[in-house]
Amino acid sequence: MLGGVFETLNSKKAHEKKLGVAHSELGVSIDFPVTVFILPPTMSDPLASSEPSGPDAVEVVGRGRYAVTGMLGEGSQGETLEAVDKRDGRLVAIKRFRIKGAASWKDVELAEREAHVLSGLEHPSLPRYIEHFEESGVLYLVMDRLTGKSLGGFQKRGPLDQHAVVQLLNDMADVLDYLHLRAPPIIHRDIKPGNIIRRPDGAFALVDFGSVRDRLKPEGGSTVVGTFGYMAPEQFQGRALPVSDVYGVGATALALLTGRDPDALPHQGLGLDVARALSGQVDARLVHVLSAMLRPDPDQRAPRLSTLLAEQRLRLRPGERARPDTGARPAAEAPAREASAETRSRRERRHQRRASRHERWHARHSAPSDVWLFRNVLLVPLILVCLQIAKLATWALFCVMLPLLFHVLALFFGHRLRRTGEHLESVGRRGHWALSELSRSLVERSDRAAAGRHRARESSRVRVEDPKRRRVVEDEPIGAAWDQRDAAERKARMRR
């Protein structure tokens, strides 16, 4: 049997009908008759589409390398497929983007940018890039398949416990540090529960970089990309900043704690009312962290999540996992629980006695009141004034003078100097925020110290009964009470 059939086309019209393309469109001149080689049915064209040819056929993409086994997700312009890499048998995730279905060329640019950004990233909480290619007018991005479940649809499963949320914040803090400390910083812009995977070991991973931004535009502005409720207010103005991702993580954590989308939670002004939304159900430190992450003003928002967690002692060590919510224990462990509760009660009483003795000693041997007055009334305001001057100088130098200088130099030496000015302005905002936090912390510590001294002074005064006058003397200093007791014992011994 012949391996092929030769067919001769003796007319220009028949040739155009067979090929579907006029010879004028090919840009060459063709002399007729023309001989065409037609493949037999048993041979496949290597340039043909990779779509399955039958109902039971397995779809293969990537020049036959990846066999599609299922669908992970689907959108208006593409879908995410699960496939097997035939080279090593591992599972991969493939994002398929149809260029013909793109609403605008910006969507194609975002798809290409996602592949470019992922190719330069390597982090345990991010999907590992394998390759990207184009076939039959379709873009493919191949990544490692992350095992676990998406946090999307959390409303049906119920809220997470605060220990899991603390683990989420720590994992996302590592990811944001890795992305934001690059030069230039990489901004995800669409952090939400649907883009976070919870792995079987309890760790969390960030996926879907389809809205990523990897450079700052010299003209200052970007496409509005994100999800309502989880977008920072500045993103609606086209100003995506590294702190915008901090807001997205905070909104995600708050939604997972409450089981409701951020739009349905209480608001105070333009921002979310975290304290009222949680209503005392979680640790106060976690409420403080989320409040600092969800401030509407990006200049007042916490610039780094890892630093904020460390300040509140919620930062986990590398490899450490947050304590899980174990729930109810078996009834056989009841005696052990009672014994441990009694032990804790004895320790607490012993600690209270030691603290009381320490306060009494401190009340008797404390420094004169004028020294305390100098330390709290004169020294603290002086330090606060110095901090205010430092804040003003930082703002003037890094947010006004140096950016203005680099913007002027950029007119003559290029846009890179303008980006340097924007980076210095970001450094100035972080320094201004750090000085503000230091001032607030100093004032709080001063108030706590004053309250502690007041309690110590009050605890150093007791009620003493005078045996001669038969009345109760109020507010007698504890030192005088001891002296009176010693004198009474000496008199009793002398009488004997």
One Martini backbone bead per residue (centre of mass of N, CA, C, O) as a GRO file, in nm:
protein
  496
    1MET     BB    1   0.097   0.034   0.022
    2LEU     BB    2   0.082   0.351  -0.006
    3GLY     BB    3   0.208   0.633   0.178
    4GLY     BB    4   0.076   0.808  -0.062
    5VAL     BB    5  -0.095   1.076  -0.234
    6PHE     BB    6  -0.101   1.216  -0.550
    7GLU     BB    7  -0.207   1.548  -0.634
    8THR     BB    8  -0.333   1.725  -0.911
    9LEU     BB    9  -0.349   2.071  -0.977
   10ASN     BB   10  -0.476   2.250  -1.279
   11SER     BB   11  -0.593   2.485  -1.096
   12LYS     BB   12  -0.627   2.772  -0.914
   13LYS     BB   13  -0.903   2.720  -0.783
   14ALA     BB   14  -0.851   2.440  -0.664
   15HIS     BB   15  -0.614   2.523  -0.487
   16GLU     BB   16  -0.766   2.731  -0.306
   17LYS     BB   17  -0.981   2.528  -0.200
   18LYS     BB   18  -0.778   2.334  -0.058
   19LEU     BB   19  -0.606   2.553   0.121
   20GLY     BB   20  -0.765   2.841   0.187
   21VAL     BB   21  -0.536   3.007   0.020
   22ALA     BB   22  -0.414   3.253  -0.143
   23HIS     BB   23  -0.136   3.322  -0.327
   24SER     BB   24  -0.131   3.630  -0.259
   25GLU     BB   25  -0.106   3.583   0.061
   26LEU     BB   26   0.187   3.443   0.046
   27GLY     BB   27   0.392   3.621  -0.147
   28VAL     BB   28   0.385   3.428  -0.400
   29SER     BB   29   0.462   3.255  -0.693
   30ILE     BB   30   0.263   3.023  -0.888
   31ASP     BB   31   0.303   2.733  -1.077
   32PHE     BB   32   0.112   2.566  -1.303
   33PRO     BB   33   0.113   2.285  -1.187
   34VAL     BB   34   0.039   2.127  -0.866
   35THR     BB   35   0.198   1.938  -0.605
   36VAL     BB   36   0.042   1.730  -0.351
   37PHE     BB   37   0.085   1.598  -0.024
   38ILE     BB   38  -0.105   1.331   0.119
   39LEU     BB   39  -0.193   1.201   0.405
   40PRO     BB   40  -0.269   0.946   0.574
   41PRO     BB   41  -0.482   0.844   0.829
   42THR     BB   42  -0.239   0.718   1.016
   43MET     BB   43  -0.130   1.004   1.007
   44SER     BB   44   0.006   1.280   1.186
   45ASP     BB   45   0.010   1.610   1.244
   46PRO     BB   46   0.245   1.801   1.417
   47LEU     BB   47   0.060   2.082   1.383
   48ALA     BB   48  -0.168   1.999   1.529
   49SER     BB   49  -0.396   1.988   1.750
   50SER     BB   50  -0.435   1.893   2.113
   51GLU     BB   51  -0.705   1.797   2.090
   52PRO     BB   52  -0.937   1.577   2.138
   53SER     BB   53  -1.081   1.321   1.913
   54GLY     BB   54  -1.241   1.183   2.156
   55PRO     BB   55  -1.424   1.095   2.431
   56ASP     BB   56  -1.160   0.905   2.551
   57ALA     BB   57  -0.951   1.106   2.507
   58VAL     BB   58  -0.641   1.244   2.582
   59GLU     BB   59  -0.519   1.537   2.662
   60VAL     BB   60  -0.247   1.702   2.487
   61VAL     BB   61   0.037   1.898   2.578
   62GLY     BB   62   0.343   2.010   2.500
   63ARG     BB   63   0.428   1.807   2.274
   64GLY     BB   64   0.325   1.549   2.462
   65ARG     BB   65   0.402   1.589   2.778
   66TYR     BB   66   0.098   1.660   2.872
   67ALA     BB   67  -0.160   1.503   3.065
   68VAL     BB   68  -0.485   1.548   3.105
   69THR     BB   69  -0.698   1.485   3.415
   70GLY     BB   70  -0.823   1.781   3.488
   71MET     BB   71  -1.017   2.027   3.671
   72LEU     BB   72  -0.960   2.320   3.883
   73GLY     BB   73  -1.050   2.570   3.692
   74GLU     BB   74  -1.273   2.847   3.577
   75GLY     BB   75  -1.304   3.099   3.326
   76SER     BB   76  -1.362   3.335   3.077
   77GLN     BB   77  -1.037   3.291   2.946
   78GLY     BB   78  -0.995   3.021   3.121
   79GLU     BB   79  -0.793   2.753   3.271
   80THR     BB   80  -0.726   2.497   3.520
   81LEU     BB   81  -0.508   2.224   3.502
   82GLU     BB   82  -0.463   1.878   3.537
   83ALA     BB   83  -0.143   1.707   3.517
   84VAL     BB   84   0.099   1.490   3.352
   85ASP     BB   85   0.433   1.427   3.354
   86LYS     BB   86   0.593   1.207   3.138
   87ARG     BB   87   0.889   1.218   3.241
   88ASP     BB   88   0.816   1.182   3.587
   89GLY     BB   89   0.495   1.168   3.691
   90ARG     BB   90   0.407   1.442   3.780
   91LEU     BB   91   0.218   1.688   3.909
   92VAL     BB   92   0.039   1.950   3.739
   93ALA     BB   93  -0.023   2.296   3.662
   94ILE     BB   94  -0.240   2.447   3.408
   95LYS     BB   95  -0.255   2.751   3.241
   96ARG     BB   96  -0.519   2.857   3.022
   97PHE     BB   97  -0.502   3.102   2.754
   98ARG     BB   98  -0.724   3.278   2.550
   99ILE     BB   99  -0.671   3.509   2.313
  100LYS     BB  100  -0.951   3.530   2.169
  101GLY     BB  101  -1.105   3.585   2.467
  102ALA     BB  102  -0.997   3.858   2.503
  103ALA     BB  103  -1.096   4.176   2.594
  104SER     BB  104  -0.786   4.261   2.603
  105TRP     BB  105  -0.448   4.322   2.588
  106LYS     BB  106  -0.408   4.331   2.900
  107ASP     BB  107  -0.462   4.030   2.954
  108VAL     BB  108  -0.216   3.928   2.799
  109GLU     BB  109  -0.006   4.081   2.967
  110LEU     BB  110  -0.071   3.941   3.239
  111ALA     BB  111  -0.005   3.653   3.149
  112GLU     BB  112   0.295   3.709   3.074
  113ARG     BB  113   0.377   3.824   3.351
  114GLU     BB  114   0.331   3.574   3.522
  115ALA     BB  115   0.548   3.401   3.383
  116HIS     BB  116   0.788   3.593   3.435
  117VAL     BB  117   0.774   3.600   3.746
  118LEU     BB  118   0.775   3.291   3.816
  119SER     BB  119   1.060   3.231   3.685
  120GLY     BB  120   1.203   3.410   3.945
  121LEU     BB  121   1.079   3.211   4.160
  122GLU     BB  122   1.168   3.073   4.506
  123HIS     BB  123   0.927   2.921   4.721
  124PRO     BB  124   0.754   2.718   4.943
  125SER     BB  125   0.478   2.925   4.914
  126LEU     BB  126   0.520   2.873   4.601
  127PRO     BB  127   0.488   2.810   4.285
  128ARG     BB  128   0.664   2.617   4.060
  129TYR     BB  129   0.832   2.673   3.783
  130ILE     BB  130   0.863   2.530   3.447
  131GLU     BB  131   0.674   2.649   3.198
  132HIS     BB  132   0.617   2.822   2.877
  133PHE     BB  133   0.364   2.838   2.608
  134GLU     BB  134   0.253   2.807   2.257
  135GLU     BB  135  -0.074   2.690   2.122
  136SER     BB  136  -0.297   2.764   1.897
  137GLY     BB  137  -0.344   3.052   2.046
  138VAL     BB  138  -0.233   2.940   2.331
  139LEU     BB  139  -0.161   2.987   2.668
  140TYR     BB  140   0.096   2.832   2.877
  141LEU     BB  141   0.122   2.743   3.234
  142VAL     BB  142   0.367   2.566   3.423
  143MET     BB  143   0.321   2.398   3.740
  144ASP     BB  144   0.318   2.302   4.040
  145ARG     BB  145   0.128   2.087   4.234
  146LEU     BB  146  -0.062   2.188   4.501
  147THR     BB  147  -0.139   2.051   4.788
  148GLY     BB  148  -0.480   2.103   4.867
  149LYS     BB  149  -0.698   2.367   4.987
  150SER     BB  150  -0.901   2.607   4.928
  151LEU     BB  151  -1.041   2.903   5.090
  152GLY     BB  152  -1.266   2.897   4.918
  153GLY     BB  153  -1.578   2.887   5.058
  154PHE     BB  154  -1.576   2.942   5.381
  155GLN     BB  155  -1.879   2.983   5.454
  156LYS     BB  156  -1.949   2.673   5.451
  157ARG     BB  157  -1.715   2.573   5.666
  158GLY     BB  158  -1.634   2.804   5.832
  159PRO     BB  159  -1.445   2.924   6.063
  160LEU     BB  160  -1.141   2.987   6.182
  161ASP     BB  161  -0.905   2.951   6.396
  162GLN     BB  162  -0.660   3.147   6.543
  163HIS     BB  163  -0.421   2.951   6.493
  164ALA     BB  164  -0.451   2.936   6.184
  165VAL     BB  165  -0.425   3.244   6.139
  166VAL     BB  166  -0.140   3.272   6.252
  167GLN     BB  167  -0.016   3.086   6.041
  168LEU     BB  168  -0.099   3.254   5.798
  169LEU     BB  169   0.052   3.516   5.873
  170ASN     BB  170   0.337   3.390   5.876
  171ASP     BB  171   0.344   3.283   5.585
  172MET     BB  172   0.278   3.562   5.450
  173ALA     BB  173   0.521   3.714   5.564
  174ASP     BB  174   0.734   3.554   5.406
  175VAL     BB  175   0.628   3.617   5.124
  176LEU     BB  176   0.631   3.931   5.137
  177ASP     BB  177   0.931   3.959   5.191
  178TYR     BB  178   1.021   3.820   4.927
  179LEU     BB  179   0.869   4.023   4.732
  180HIS     BB  180   0.924   4.325   4.857
  181LEU     BB  181   1.259   4.295   4.876
  182ARG     BB  182   1.276   4.336   4.596
  183ALA     BB  183   1.434   4.454   4.278
  184PRO     BB  184   1.167   4.521   4.237
  185PRO     BB  185   0.878   4.497   4.374
  186ILE     BB  186   0.632   4.246   4.432
  187ILE     BB  187   0.281   4.260   4.348
  188HIS     BB  188  -0.011   4.090   4.368
  189ARG     BB  189  -0.324   4.240   4.423
  190ASP     BB  190  -0.494   3.932   4.494
  191ILE     BB  191  -0.562   3.877   4.800
  192LYS     BB  192  -0.738   3.576   4.886
  193PRO     BB  193  -0.889   3.285   4.965
  194GLY     BB  194  -0.878   3.166   4.661
  195ASN     BB  195  -0.535   3.221   4.669
  196ILE     BB  196  -0.529   3.000   4.905
  197ILE     BB  197  -0.343   2.723   5.034
  198ARG     BB  198  -0.412   2.433   5.228
  199ARG     BB  199  -0.220   2.214   5.366
  200PRO     BB  200  -0.186   1.914   5.529
  201ASP     BB  201   0.028   2.053   5.751
  202GLY     BB  202  -0.104   2.371   5.777
  203ALA     BB  203   0.002   2.523   5.558
  204PHE     BB  204   0.058   2.809   5.338
  205ALA     BB  205  -0.030   2.922   5.000
  206LEU     BB  206   0.045   3.124   4.713
  207VAL     BB  207  -0.156   3.209   4.433
  208ASP     BB  208  -0.212   3.366   4.155
  209PHE     BB  209  -0.033   3.591   3.928
  210GLY     BB  210  -0.243   3.754   3.728
  211SER     BB  211  -0.204   4.057   3.903
  212VAL     BB  212   0.079   4.128   3.882
  213ARG     BB  213   0.349   4.357   3.990
  214ASP     BB  214   0.706   4.436   3.882
  215ARG     BB  215   0.661   4.758   3.846
  216LEU     BB  216   0.716   5.099   3.836
  217LYS     BB  217   0.561   5.364   3.714
  218PRO     BB  218   0.664   5.674   3.622
  219GLU     BB  219   0.360   5.800   3.606
  220GLY     BB  220   0.184   5.681   3.822
  221GLY     BB  221   0.020   5.391   3.765
  222SER     BB  222  -0.255   5.149   3.730
  223THR     BB  223  -0.431   4.883   3.711
  224VAL     BB  224  -0.740   4.780   3.819
  225VAL     BB  225  -0.680   4.514   4.054
  226GLY     BB  226  -0.914   4.282   4.199
  227THR     BB  227  -1.112   4.240   4.506
  228PHE     BB  228  -1.380   4.306   4.657
  229GLY     BB  229  -1.286   4.372   5.005
  230TYR     BB  230  -0.953   4.308   4.945
  231MET     BB  231  -0.900   4.593   4.867
  232ALA     BB  232  -0.731   4.861   4.876
  233PRO     BB  233  -0.805   5.191   4.848
  234GLU     BB  234  -0.559   5.263   4.650
  235GLN     BB  235  -0.646   5.068   4.411
  236PHE     BB  236  -0.881   5.251   4.299
  237GLN     BB  237  -0.638   5.462   4.199
  238GLY     BB  238  -0.387   5.280   4.089
  239ARG     BB  239  -0.224   5.229   4.383
  240ALA     BB  240   0.008   4.988   4.407
  241LEU     BB  241   0.139   4.856   4.704
  242PRO     BB  242   0.289   4.670   4.938
  243VAL     BB  243   0.059   4.742   5.154
  244SER     BB  244  -0.174   4.612   4.990
  245ASP     BB  245  -0.106   4.318   5.070
  246VAL     BB  246  -0.149   4.356   5.372
  247TYR     BB  247  -0.449   4.413   5.347
  248GLY     BB  248  -0.530   4.144   5.211
  249VAL     BB  249  -0.444   3.963   5.448
  250GLY     BB  250  -0.625   4.097   5.663
  251ALA     BB  251  -0.898   4.048   5.521
  252THR     BB  252  -0.869   3.741   5.511
  253ALA     BB  253  -0.841   3.686   5.815
  254LEU     BB  254  -1.110   3.818   5.901
  255ALA     BB  255  -1.295   3.638   5.727
  256LEU     BB  256  -1.203   3.363   5.858
  257LEU     BB  257  -1.290   3.438   6.154
  258THR     BB  258  -1.608   3.518   6.077
  259GLY     BB  259  -1.737   3.403   5.791
  260ARG     BB  260  -1.710   3.684   5.632
  261ASP     BB  261  -1.718   3.929   5.433
  262PRO     BB  262  -1.598   4.248   5.447
  263ASP     BB  263  -1.864   4.392   5.349
  264ALA     BB  264  -2.033   4.257   5.611
  265LEU     BB  265  -1.877   4.429   5.802
  266PRO     BB  266  -1.792   4.648   6.020
  267HIS     BB  267  -1.769   5.007   6.013
  268GLN     BB  268  -1.522   5.291   6.035
  269GLY     BB  269  -1.580   5.471   5.805
  270LEU     BB  270  -1.336   5.349   5.573
  271GLY     BB  271  -1.305   5.122   5.783
  272LEU     BB  272  -1.255   4.848   5.964
  273ASP     BB  273  -1.409   4.702   6.256
  274VAL     BB  274  -1.243   4.479   6.430
  275ALA     BB  275  -1.348   4.474   6.724
  276ARG     BB  276  -1.653   4.441   6.643
  277ALA     BB  277  -1.624   4.185   6.461
  278LEU     BB  278  -1.496   4.003   6.703
  279SER     BB  279  -1.597   4.053   7.000
  280GLY     BB  280  -1.373   3.904   7.193
  281GLN     BB  281  -1.285   3.607   7.051
  282VAL     BB  282  -0.987   3.701   7.059
  283ASP     BB  283  -0.691   3.801   7.077
  284ALA     BB  284  -0.568   4.117   7.132
  285ARG     BB  285  -0.319   4.095   6.947
  286LEU     BB  286  -0.475   4.020   6.688
  287VAL     BB  287  -0.642   4.279   6.677
  288HIS     BB  288  -0.400   4.471   6.648
  289VAL     BB  289  -0.286   4.355   6.385
  290LEU     BB  290  -0.541   4.394   6.204
  291SER     BB  291  -0.569   4.700   6.248
  292ALA     BB  292  -0.285   4.772   6.120
  293MET     BB  293  -0.355   4.634   5.834
  294LEU     BB  294  -0.661   4.803   5.798
  295ARG     BB  295  -0.574   5.075   5.725
  296PRO     BB  296  -0.663   5.307   5.492
  297ASP     BB  297  -0.393   5.440   5.530
  298PRO     BB  298  -0.086   5.364   5.397
  299ASP     BB  299   0.095   5.540   5.597
  300GLN     BB  300  -0.046   5.387   5.866
  301ARG     BB  301   0.037   5.124   5.780
  302ALA     BB  302   0.182   4.834   5.802
  303PRO     BB  303   0.469   4.753   5.621
  304ARG     BB  304   0.533   4.485   5.806
  305LEU     BB  305   0.427   4.181   5.915
  306SER     BB  306   0.668   4.060   6.071
  307THR     BB  307   0.710   4.297   6.268
  308LEU     BB  308   0.427   4.299   6.392
  309LEU     BB  309   0.438   4.008   6.510
  310ALA     BB  310   0.690   4.051   6.688
  311GLU     BB  311   0.571   4.273   6.873
  312GLN     BB  312   0.321   4.058   6.959
  313ARG     BB  313   0.431   3.761   6.983
  314LEU     BB  314   0.344   3.595   6.684
  315ARG     BB  315   0.613   3.490   6.595
  316LEU     BB  316   0.746   3.232   6.419
  317ARG     BB  317   0.954   2.995   6.381
  318PRO     BB  318   1.126   2.811   6.183
  319GLY     BB  319   0.902   2.532   6.150
  320GLU     BB  320   0.679   2.640   6.313
  321ARG     BB  321   0.365   2.574   6.477
  322ALA     BB  322   0.067   2.638   6.553
  323ARG     BB  323  -0.150   2.584   6.794
  324PRO     BB  324  -0.391   2.376   6.805
  325ASP     BB  325  -0.737   2.304   6.818
  326THR     BB  326  -0.831   2.034   7.015
  327GLY     BB  327  -1.053   2.048   7.217
  328ALA     BB  328  -1.188   1.785   7.338
  329ARG     BB  329  -1.139   1.553   7.596
  330PRO     BB  330  -1.108   1.287   7.755
  331ALA     BB  331  -1.229   1.162   8.057
  332ALA     BB  332  -0.953   1.033   8.163
  333GLU     BB  333  -0.818   1.341   8.186
  334ALA     BB  334  -0.949   1.482   8.437
  335PRO     BB  335  -0.746   1.445   8.674
  336ALA     BB  336  -0.511   1.587   8.531
  337ARG     BB  337  -0.651   1.860   8.504
  338GLU     BB  338  -0.697   1.912   8.806
  339ALA     BB  339  -0.400   1.898   8.890
  340SER     BB  340  -0.301   2.127   8.704
  341ALA     BB  341  -0.489   2.345   8.821
  342GLU     BB  342  -0.377   2.334   9.111
  343THR     BB  343  -0.087   2.405   9.038
  344ARG     BB  344  -0.149   2.679   8.910
  345SER     BB  345  -0.277   2.803   9.164
  346ARG     BB  346  -0.025   2.789   9.343
  347ARG     BB  347   0.156   2.959   9.160
  348GLU     BB  348  -0.017   3.216   9.164
  349ARG     BB  349  -0.005   3.265   9.469
  350ARG     BB  350   0.303   3.282   9.488
  351HIS     BB  351   0.331   3.518   9.290
  352GLN     BB  352   0.158   3.721   9.449
  353ARG     BB  353   0.334   3.727   9.705
  354ARG     BB  354   0.590   3.827   9.568
  355ALA     BB  355   0.469   4.086   9.450
  356SER     BB  356   0.386   4.210   9.722
  357ARG     BB  357   0.672   4.223   9.847
  358HIS     BB  358   0.794   4.399   9.626
  359GLU     BB  359   0.607   4.644   9.661
  360ARG     BB  360   0.678   4.702   9.959
  361TRP     BB  361   0.978   4.746   9.915
  362HIS     BB  362   0.952   4.971   9.702
  363ALA     BB  363   0.796   5.170   9.891
  364ARG     BB  364   1.037   5.199  10.106
  365HIS     BB  365   1.288   5.231   9.862
  366SER     BB  366   1.215   5.466   9.710
  367ALA     BB  367   1.243   5.736   9.547
  368PRO     BB  368   1.206   6.041   9.536
  369SER     BB  369   0.958   6.243   9.404
  370ASP     BB  370   1.140   6.433   9.231
  371VAL     BB  371   1.262   6.216   9.048
  372TRP     BB  372   0.996   6.109   8.933
  373LEU     BB  373   0.915   6.382   8.815
  374PHE     BB  374   1.151   6.406   8.616
  375ARG     BB  375   1.105   6.139   8.455
  376ASN     BB  376   0.786   6.205   8.368
  377VAL     BB  377   0.770   6.529   8.312
  378LEU     BB  378   1.054   6.592   8.156
  379LEU     BB  379   1.179   6.354   7.992
  380VAL     BB  380   0.948   6.250   7.813
  381PRO     BB  381   0.879   6.514   7.658
  382LEU     BB  382   1.163   6.546   7.541
  383ILE     BB  383   1.157   6.286   7.372
  384LEU     BB  384   0.902   6.356   7.209
  385VAL     BB  385   1.017   6.606   7.073
  386CYS     BB  386   1.249   6.460   6.929
  387LEU     BB  387   1.066   6.271   6.764
  388GLN     BB  388   0.915   6.492   6.610
  389ILE     BB  389   1.165   6.606   6.472
  390ALA     BB  390   1.244   6.342   6.330
  391LYS     BB  391   0.984   6.314   6.165
  392LEU     BB  392   1.011   6.581   6.011
  393ALA     BB  393   1.288   6.523   5.887
  394THR     BB  394   1.213   6.263   5.738
  395TRP     BB  395   0.991   6.379   5.564
  396ALA     BB  396   1.155   6.609   5.427
  397LEU     BB  397   1.385   6.431   5.307
  398PHE     BB  398   1.228   6.159   5.184
  399CYS     BB  399   0.940   6.306   5.076
  400VAL     BB  400   1.072   6.578   4.932
  401MET     BB  401   1.371   6.640   4.858
  402LEU     BB  402   1.480   6.378   4.723
  403PRO     BB  403   1.250   6.327   4.518
  404LEU     BB  404   1.278   6.601   4.378
  405LEU     BB  405   1.569   6.566   4.285
  406PHE     BB  406   1.525   6.298   4.117
  407HIS     BB  407   1.308   6.417   3.927
  408VAL     BB  408   1.493   6.627   3.800
  409LEU     BB  409   1.719   6.428   3.706
  410ALA     BB  410   1.527   6.256   3.520
  411LEU     BB  411   1.510   6.466   3.285
  412PHE     BB  412   1.831   6.395   3.206
  413PHE     BB  413   1.886   6.060   3.306
  414GLY     BB  414   1.609   5.927   3.356
  415HIS     BB  415   1.373   5.700   3.512
  416ARG     BB  416   1.543   5.568   3.738
  417LEU     BB  417   1.554   5.811   3.932
  418ARG     BB  418   1.251   5.813   3.988
  419ARG     BB  419   1.243   5.536   4.128
  420THR     BB  420   1.435   5.617   4.351
  421GLY     BB  421   1.252   5.835   4.472
  422GLU     BB  422   1.019   5.641   4.543
  423HIS     BB  423   1.184   5.467   4.735
  424LEU     BB  424   1.255   5.694   4.936
  425GLU     BB  425   0.963   5.757   5.009
  426SER     BB  426   0.905   5.480   5.133
  427VAL     BB  427   1.122   5.501   5.352
  428GLY     BB  428   1.002   5.752   5.490
  429ARG     BB  429   0.731   5.624   5.574
  430ARG     BB  430   0.852   5.404   5.752
  431GLY     BB  431   1.002   5.593   5.947
  432HIS     BB  432   0.754   5.751   6.040
  433TRP     BB  433   0.605   5.506   6.157
  434ALA     BB  434   0.822   5.417   6.363
  435LEU     BB  435   0.823   5.681   6.530
  436SER     BB  436   0.526   5.670   6.608
  437GLU     BB  437   0.540   5.398   6.761
  438LEU     BB  438   0.751   5.494   6.969
  439SER     BB  439   0.583   5.717   7.097
  440ARG     BB  440   0.346   5.540   7.185
  441SER     BB  441   0.510   5.343   7.360
  442LEU     BB  442   0.622   5.555   7.560
  443VAL     BB  443   0.351   5.651   7.671
  444GLU     BB  444   0.247   5.376   7.772
  445ARG     BB  445   0.482   5.316   7.968
  446SER     BB  446   0.447   5.566   8.144
  447ASP     BB  447   0.160   5.502   8.236
  448ARG     BB  448   0.223   5.225   8.364
  449ALA     BB  449   0.431   5.327   8.569
  450ALA     BB  450   0.242   5.519   8.721
  451ALA     BB  451   0.031   5.305   8.800
  452GLY     BB  452   0.227   5.122   8.959
  453ARG     BB  453   0.309   5.329   9.175
  454HIS     BB  454   0.025   5.377   9.281
  455ARG     BB  455  -0.028   5.086   9.376
  456ALA     BB  456   0.215   5.065   9.567
  457ARG     BB  457   0.125   5.294   9.758
  458GLU     BB  458  -0.149   5.167   9.836
  459SER     BB  459  -0.029   4.883   9.941
  460SER     BB  460   0.149   5.032  10.181
  461ARG     BB  461  -0.139   5.055  10.314
  462VAL     BB  462  -0.299   4.997  10.633
  463ARG     BB  463  -0.486   4.844  10.888
  464VAL     BB  464  -0.470   4.972  11.231
  465GLU     BB  465  -0.493   4.877  11.566
  466ASP     BB  466  -0.541   5.058  11.861
  467PRO     BB  467  -0.532   4.944  12.189
  468LYS     BB  468  -0.571   5.214  12.355
  469ARG     BB  469  -0.801   5.375  12.176
  470ARG     BB  470  -1.007   5.186  12.029
  471ARG     BB  471  -0.917   5.222  11.716
  472VAL     BB  472  -0.910   5.295  11.371
  473VAL     BB  473  -0.636   5.330  11.152
  474GLU     BB  474  -0.602   5.490  10.859
  475ASP     BB  475  -0.350   5.483  10.643
  476GLU     BB  476  -0.108   5.320  10.747
  477PRO     BB  477   0.194   5.264  10.729
  478ILE     BB  478   0.369   4.970  10.710
  479GLY     BB  479   0.615   5.055  10.880
  480ALA     BB  480   0.455   5.151  11.130
  481ALA     BB  481   0.320   4.878  11.188
  482TRP     BB  482   0.578   4.723  11.253
  483ASP     BB  483   0.670   4.901  11.486
  484GLN     BB  484   0.422   4.856  11.666
  485ARG     BB  485   0.452   4.549  11.689
  486ASP     BB  486   0.735   4.545  11.818
  487ALA     BB  487   0.663   4.717  12.070
  488ALA     BB  488   0.444   4.527  12.181
  489GLU     BB  489   0.632   4.281  12.223
  490ARG     BB  490   0.832   4.413  12.423
  491LYS     BB  491   0.626   4.484  12.646
  492ALA     BB  492   0.534   4.193  12.698
  493ARG     BB  493   0.812   4.083  12.791
  494MET     BB  494   0.852   4.282  13.031
  495ARG     BB  495   0.602   4.194  13.196
  496ARG     BB  496   0.705   3.892  13.224
   0.00000   0.00000   0.00000
